[in-house]
Amino acid sequence: MEKIAVGMTIKLVKDYDGSKPVGSTATIVYIDDFDQIFVDWSDGGQAKFSEEQLVNYFELSA
């Protein structure tokens, strides 16, 4: 698996809470000291995920 880094685009491949449809994309904007990953959704809004959630629910791309 690729290293998770700020600026990466991620694509939702599995529903996690019903708030965004599968296929939605986001950009990683910040990773805090507790490895919480903050993203900006391409259609607006923000979200926070753990590294485990990112691995389980998203596909990473450069």
N, C-alpha and C positions, 0 to 999 in steps of 0.2 A: 504494500500500500504506500501511496505517496505521503510525504510529510505534509501535515496540515499547516498552512501558512496564510497570513493576511494577504488579501487580494485574490485568493482562489475563488473560482466559481464552483458552486455545489448545486446538484440537481436532486430533488426529492424523488426517491424511487419506491418508497413504501410509506403509507399513511401512518402518521404518529399521533394525531389528535383531531383530524378532520378539519382543521382550520385552513389548510392549503391543499390544493389538488396535487396528486402525483404528477410529476413533470415540472413543477414550479422550480425556479432557479433563484439563487441568492449569492451574494458575495460576502466572503468573510472580511469583516472590518476590524475586529479586535479579538485578541486572546488574552484573558487576564491571568494573574498569578496563580489562580486556582484551576487553570485549564478550562475555564468556561469560554465558549466560542460565541461571539456575537456576530450576527449577520444582518444585512439589509436585503430584504426580498426585492426582486426585480419589479414586482407590481406594487410596491410600497409596503412600508411597515418594517419592523425589526423583530428579531427573536434571539434567544439565547439557548445554546445546546451544550451538553457535555461532549467530550471526545467520544465516549461510548455511543451516544445518540447519533453523532455525526457518522460514525462508522456503520451503524445499523440501519440508518434511514436515508443516507445520501450517497450519491456517486460524486467523486471529486474529479475536477478537470482543471487544467492549468489556466 
